[in-house]
Amino acid sequence: MNYSKLLKKAQKGNDQAFLTLIDQEKEKLYRIAFTYVKNETDALDIVQETIYKAYTSISSLKEPAYFSTWLTRILINSSLDFIRKNNKVIPIEQESLERIESHQTAFSEDKLDLLNAIDQLEEKYKTAVLLRFYQDLSVKQIAKILECPEGTVKTNLHRAINKLRTTFKEVCINE
């Protein structure tokens, strides 16, 4: 069925159409949430909260083409709210780490170092990097999600990459 038709049905209250739309986005939502909170349970809670917020406000979405962008923005805001509410840095739990390693046996130490380095970035840089390199979104799409100019997204990506380079140079020197 056509994406815009599904959205129009969902906006009119068709729960099945809404579930179909969410089903197409759920894995992406989970991956983004997990990247923010590093905890399976919290990530699932954030996804659930995001879906609830989307369900209650789907009638406010004007353009069907932006459903995924709109939903991602709700998820990012929910993730940031969760982090602020808990007011702490959430370390990767050993159990979650083992689960990740069992699913991706080729998950090298370099990738873990990179994830930790990304996690240390300021939120605006972290969000830009995650959306660009983990979700493979264009600068234009990221600008729409974050509701900021494309130039700002490019600047944030450039600064984030420079910070990551600096971090890895320090690691190499110290080893």
C-alpha positions in Angstrom: 0.0 0.0 0.0 1.1 3.5 -0.7 3.0 5.2 2.1 1.0 8.4 2.0 -2.3 6.5 2.0 -1.2 4.6 5.1 -0.3 7.8 6.8 -3.7 9.4 5.9 -5.5 6.3 7.3 -3.4 6.4 10.5 -4.2 10.1 10.9 -7.9 9.2 10.6 -7.5 6.8 13.5 -6.7 3.5 11.7 -4.6 1.7 14.2 -3.5 -1.0 11.7 -2.1 1.6 9.3 -0.2 3.2 12.1 1.3 -0.2 13.2 2.3 -0.9 9.6 4.1 2.5 9.4 5.8 1.9 12.8 6.8 -1.7 11.8 8.8 -0.2 8.9 10.7 2.1 11.3 11.1 0.1 14.5 14.6 -1.3 14.0 16.0 2.0 13.1 14.4 3.6 16.1 15.8 1.0 18.4 19.3 1.3 17.0 19.3 5.1 17.5 17.9 4.8 21.0 20.4 2.2 22.0 23.3 4.3 20.7 22.2 7.1 23.0 21.6 5.1 26.2 23.7 2.0 25.8 21.1 -0.1 27.6 18.6 -2.5 25.9 15.8 -1.9 28.4 16.1 1.9 28.4 16.3 1.9 24.6 13.1 -0.2 24.4 11.4 2.2 26.8 12.4 5.2 24.7 11.2 3.5 21.6 7.9 2.8 23.3 7.6 6.4 24.5 8.4 7.6 21.0 5.7 5.4 19.4 3.1 6.6 22.0 4.0 10.3 21.3 3.8 9.7 17.6 0.4 7.9 18.0 -1.1 10.7 20.0 0.1 13.5 17.7 0.1 11.9 14.2 -2.7 14.2 13.2 -0.3 17.1 13.5 2.0 15.7 10.8 1.3 17.7 7.6 3.6 16.1 5.0 3.5 12.3 4.6 7.0 12.3 3.1 8.5 13.5 6.4 7.0 10.8 8.6 10.3 9.0 9.1 12.1 12.3 9.8 9.4 13.4 12.2 9.5 10.1 14.0 13.3 10.2 14.3 13.1 13.7 15.7 10.6 12.5 18.4 13.0 9.7 19.2 16.0 11.9 19.5 14.2 14.3 21.8 12.9 11.4 23.9 16.4 10.0 24.2 17.9 13.3 25.2 15.0 13.9 27.7 15.7 10.4 29.2 19.4 11.2 29.6 18.7 14.6 31.1 16.1 13.1 33.5 18.5 10.5 34.7 21.2 13.1 34.8 24.0 10.6 34.5 26.3 9.0 31.9 25.1 5.5 31.4 28.0 3.1 30.9 27.7 0.0 28.8 26.6 -2.8 31.1 28.7 -6.0 30.8 25.6 -8.1 30.0 24.7 -5.8 27.1 28.2 -5.7 25.9 28.3 -9.5 25.8 25.0 -9.6 23.9 26.3 -7.2 21.3 29.5 -9.2 20.9 27.5 -12.5 20.5 25.4 -10.9 17.7 28.3 -9.4 16.0 31.3 -11.6 16.4 33.4 -9.3 14.1 32.8 -6.4 16.4 36.4 -5.3 16.9 38.0 -3.3 19.7 38.5 -0.4 17.3 34.8 -0.2 16.8 34.2 -0.2 20.6 36.8 2.6 20.9 35.0 4.5 18.2 31.6 4.1 19.9 33.1 5.2 23.2 34.7 8.3 21.5 31.4 9.2 19.8 29.7 8.8 23.2 32.0 11.4 24.7 31.1 14.0 22.1 28.7 16.9 22.9 25.1 16.0 22.1 24.9 18.2 18.9 28.0 16.5 17.5 27.0 13.0 18.6 23.6 13.4 17.0 25.0 14.6 13.7 27.5 11.7 13.6 25.0 9.1 14.5 22.5 10.2 11.9 25.1 10.7 9.2 27.2 7.6 9.6 25.1 5.1 11.5 21.7 5.9 9.8 23.3 6.9 6.5 21.2 10.1 6.2 22.1 13.0 4.0 23.1 16.4 5.4 19.8 17.7 4.0 17.8 15.0 5.9 19.7 15.6 9.1 19.0 19.4 8.8 15.3 18.6 8.5 15.3 16.3 11.5 17.3 18.7 13.7 15.4 21.7 12.3 18.6 23.7 11.6 20.4 24.9 8.5 22.5 22.5 6.4 25.6 24.6 7.1 25.2 24.0 10.8 25.0 20.2 10.2 28.1 20.3 8.0 29.9 22.4 10.7 28.9 20.0 13.5 30.0 17.0 11.4 33.3 18.6 10.6 34.0 19.5 14.2 32.9 16.0 15.4 35.3 14.3 13.0 38.1 16.6 14.1 37.5 15.8 17.7 37.4 12.1 16.9 40.7 12.4 15.0 42.2 14.2 18.0 41.0 11.6 20.4 42.4 8.7 18.3 45.7 10.5 17.9 46.0 10.8 21.7 45.1 7.1 22.1 47.8 6.1 19.6 50.4 8.3 21.3 49.6 7.0 24.7 49.8 3.3 23.6 
